[in-house]
Amino acid sequence: MGTKRPVGAICDAPTVEQIEAMSTFDYGKGDKEINEVIFGVFSNNFDKKYCAEIEKFIYDQISQKKGTEYYRSMLAELLWATGISNKASCKKFERLMKDAGSEGIRGRLSNAVDHFKKRNVPYARERKFKVPEELPQGFREQCRLMKFLADNPDVPMPEYLKFANLDDNGKTRLIYTIAARGGDLSEALKLEPTNADMTVALAFAVAKAGSDKDIPNILKGAKFLHGGYVANVASYIVSIKSPDTAKTLLEKSASADASQTALITACLARMNLDRMVKELFAGYESKSPELKASIMKTAASIANTEVFSTVAKYLPGETDKKVKTEALKALIRTAQSYFEPNMFAHVEAAYDKCDAATKKMLLRLVRYASDSRAVELCKKAYSEGFKTEAIKALGEFENALAFEPLVQIAKASSADREKTLAQIAIVDVASRCSFDDDSANYIMNSAIRQEEKDRAADIMVRKPTPRGVEILREIGKTAEADKAQNTLSKIKMAFQSSEGESDFRNALDKNPSTRWTNGSHIRKGHWIAFDFGYPKKIGEIDFNLGTSQNDFPDSFKVLAGPTAASAREVECVISKKKGILKIGFEKPISAQVVKLLATADKSSNWWSIHEVEFKDKYVQDDNSKDPAFAFNGIIIDFNSALDGSEGSRWSSNKNIEKGAWFGIDFKSPKKISKLLFNLGYSQSDFPSAFKVFAGKSMNSLSEVPFKSSKNGSVLEVSFEPPVSARIFKIVSGVNSDKWWSVHEFEFKE
């Protein structure tokens, strides 16, 4: 089957090959791809030939038990989108439904069968059917009439077949009949939705003959929609032939109820809003303050990453109070809706350029990052005199990273008000993630107000730690200590995974010949997490990979926090030696949950762990001050590129991919003017396009300008002026069928 778009379709019809490519998907994977396929099938479900082909494909795949159970459930869902074509096919699916081994598959097939039985009427044979002189009274007979008229557009429409003469189900059927005949749908656009099927039909009519002005009427029917109906209506709305569709949806979102918001969100998710943001801000700097404020309000309704970066770019240059207020609202609303760690770089850049009042407001955004960069920004703000705002911002953190700076502030402050404010903030953070040892000890022994001590004791009982129990006993709170100890004794480490919880005992049995495995190929977005039940001090995690040395992501992030959902990326050093993959924290972390998130596919390997061990302290394999080198986050043996011989080399042993990176950790800040890569006989084994990032830590890197040039076999990456940083990271901007190789490396200060 080809990918040609049928007449009237709003997007390409997914091919059977594209659908079959999802046969390995399992629960929790490929949600975006699956939604796109379902959307594509819904958008083309008027094409009978296409639907018949997909219907047959679905039957063959499910009856032959092809792919995963999740894949077959998705196919059963698609059957509802295509519809069952005839009674014979319906009987086949009914038999298939009885044999389905999964309740999920059986339930979805049942929905499709029920939908067919409800809507199906006997097909009218072309000229064997006689158009009655009066409107048939039964819905079944009306459907036969309209089916015949739809299939025979040359037959005149009887005068009595008008919307005013039909009930709601008849009106719905007539809309499709008129459309199938290529008729005038203007009368249909005057109808109001009264049920789910009619709402879908009206959305279909608007997509065919209406405009964005008809959207409010469709939204009236949102309260009737559920499940696949929402996707179907959204697919028609986004295909309305009007340049203002997105604008209208955004305007209506301001006064929408819950059901309307869900439908609007489904529509916006299918639209290219990044392009709309660019158009919205075109010529922004020349606009009047009133128009700028209006633009910021509209941007707040869109609330995506493009909005965040664009608003942050323009905010420092704003002088009008109303515009700044609307800009900050847009940033906060976007952060509330969707926040990615890389968005915080825009906050940092804007902060340095803003006035004092705006800087204070920007501190309200640090809670969404709650990482080491956010801590540093709060420290910076505190040193600039924004003490109250910085303390409050730290007090909104979701994790233990805020404890150290807050304790430092509280201890150093000579003003009782400031000290008390910091102590309140410490307890606020602990209420979300529990105390670490130092913060618990400080509050229980040094808090000015008894209120903070009482709150802290309550938290230490509800969210106990071993050290917390000791502290309670030391200060004479024996009853509270006993309660905390009782709770603590019942806590066991839990293992979590994006692929569903599974038995992890084989990775904790002290036997490296056994292992835990996820049983499926590693995909970007897969994760595993260890929940200790209380904040645990961790300096190092050792993964013994046993005989499964390649069964681990090549590229991943390490996150920590009170829950898997709220965990944030943390600074770490990753190395691999003698079959042990080591994650080290130069500064030990305190966290209840540690999470590893795969950031790239590794389709040839499962994720496997033979043994895992958690340690209080990080023991470096190499304590020298020589630079360390990493590829995709894992420390590598780079000696072959440091031995003074152009004949030897380091190589990635895998093709270069866009986003792959090579890093250099100088262990302390250095002022670098050049990085020199001798490529020897491997002149093509380096990204043809790349970016360079630098900073004092992996979580605080910023892109830096550079010039690259070839001097014989040496690739020179020059910085003018020189860049002072501890970490340098070169990120590939292209895919290549070549490996990444370096024969010799030097740097110039």
Phi, psi and omega in degrees: 000135182277183180252015181298137181279122178297156179300128179093350182286149180262350174203163182300142178283124179301135180277163178297329178294320179293321179291316183295335179296345180268008186296341180266356182296144176233177185305132178089000183241148172068026183302319182296313180296319180296316179298322179294321179294313179299318177300316180296319179292315177304318184292341183243018186283002173273348182275102187299319181296316179296313182298322179296321180292317179293321179301315179296318180299316180300315181298314182298316183294314182289317182294329179267004178053046179282146175069192182280165177298322179297319178298316181292328175295320178295321178296320178297325176293321178297329180299325177295326181288318181281329186083155175269134191280327185203174184296320181299316179294322179300317180296322178298316181289330175295319177295319179296324180298321181293328183270354183297129182278349184244137177294327178297316179292314182300316182296320181288321175297321179298321178299317180294319179295315180298320180297320179294314183295327181288320187265341188285140172228158179302132180293134178277123175294141193317280186267000179282344181267135180252128179293122181292157181283337178235160180295123176300145184274328181276144180299321181300315179290325176297320180295319177301317180298312184289329175297317179297315181295324179294321181281344183230074185296345179281345177281126182300145176286130178294147183300328184285348184274080181234156181302322183297337183266001186244154172280182186298321179293322178293322178298318179301313181296324182292326178302312180293326179296313179299317180297319180296331179272357182072029184273186183275121182260012184299323178292326179297326182292346180273350182284156174249141182291139180234352176203178185295313182297322180290325177297318177298315182297319179293321177298320177300316181295319179295320178298327181278319191223000185257198180214182181297340179292343180270353183300316180305325179293319178296321181297336177297334181270001183300327182295343180269351190271148175204158175052231184295339179299322181298313180297321182294312179297318179300321181297326179283321181298315183290347179265003178300133185279074179209136179287348184256015181301309181297319180299316180297317179299317180295320178297318182288337181295336182294331183241014184284148173275185187298315182291321178292322177299318179298319180291317179298318178299318178297325178291310183298328179295340181262004185248152178276083183282339177301318178295321180296322179298316179299318179292322181298320184265006178299127180067023186303316188296337181267000183281161176284159178304322180297316181290323177299317179297320178296320178298317180295323177297315179296319179300322179297328178289326179287311172049059174235182185296327178295320175299313183301311182293322182290314180296318179298328179291319184274338185304313183301333183272357183278138177243340181284127185298318182293320179296316180297321179297315180292325179295316179294324176298319180296318178296315182292318180296320178295316180298322179293324183280320188197117180228122175252145182308323183291346178290337183293336177300327179290327177294314180299316181294319181291321183304315184296340185255353187270163175283174186300314182298319181288324177302317179300319180292323181295335179296343177291347182268348185294332182299331182285335176273310180046043179233187185296327178294321179294322176299313182297322179294321177295319177299318180297315180297319179299316181292337179274000177104357179270060191292311181299315182295321180294318180295316179297321179296316177296326180291349179262004180298153180265355185218180188286355181298337182280343186298310186301309180294325179293318178296319178299316180297314182298318181291324185278338186284136177263349180268125182300322181299312181294318179299315180295319179300318179293321179293320176299317180298321179300314181292324177299315179296317181298329179295338179264324187233004184074166182278152161268177188298313185292318182292323178296315180297319181295311184295315184292336182253343189229356181299137181290317184261143177294333181303316180292322178295319180293317177298318181296318179298319178298317179296320182291337175279317182285326181233072190284154171227158178305315180291326179298320177298317180298318181297317179300320179291321182297328182262011174086010178268070186294316181299315179295321179297320179296318178298315180298318180296320179298317178295317182297323183294341181266354183276132174232148179297134179247146177251136179232155181209148176296340181268011182098150181295141180217171183287113183259007186300330182293344178262005181231011186265008180064020180238102184292353178275349174256166182204159165261144173215150181279348175074012178210161183294145181291129178234152174304130181101344174296146178211157170231153182214147177244119179253111185278349180089345177201160180297119183248140177279124184230127176252336184202144173235125180249124176252114175275116184268000174048234180271007182246052188299333181262359183273061178204145181304140174284334182223124181204163175248153175247126182236157179211152180170189181285335178218164178296325182288327183260005181297143180240154181297140180235154178291135178203167176241127183246129179218163179221127183206131177052044176080002180250121173267119187250130172249114184248142176247107182303326173245107185310143179259160173238115183204148176280327183234133170244132188230136175248127185241117178291133182250006177205153177291150169218075194291349181266357185224148169277175174259117184226146177222125179275317176210149175227142181222135180252132183235152181287327184236148178269123178253111182288141177291329183225113183268008182287167178266009178291151179301150173252149183237143182223151173233120183054036173094350183252128179301134183242159173277106186254013186300330181294342177257011180231011187266004178078005181247121178289345182281343177255167182200158164263144178217150180286340182060023175205156182297147178291133177240150176300129181097343176296149183215153178242128184236151178232124177248110182279002178073338175206158183301136175228149178265103188258130177257332181211144167246126186245119180247108176278116185266000174049231179271008182250052187299335180265358184271056177202143181305135179285342175218135182203165175240157179239132177239150180212155179176183182271349176205166182295332182270003181230033181279144175231148178293138181237145178287149180204168172233137178242143180206158179257132175235089187069237180268002185259128173268119181258125174250109189252145179239123180225107004285168178303151182255128178263115183197160175270320185250135171236136185225124179254120186248125180292138177256006185218162168265150181209152176271012178256155173281167174262118185226147175222124180275318177214148181229139173218163173222153179240131178267000000 
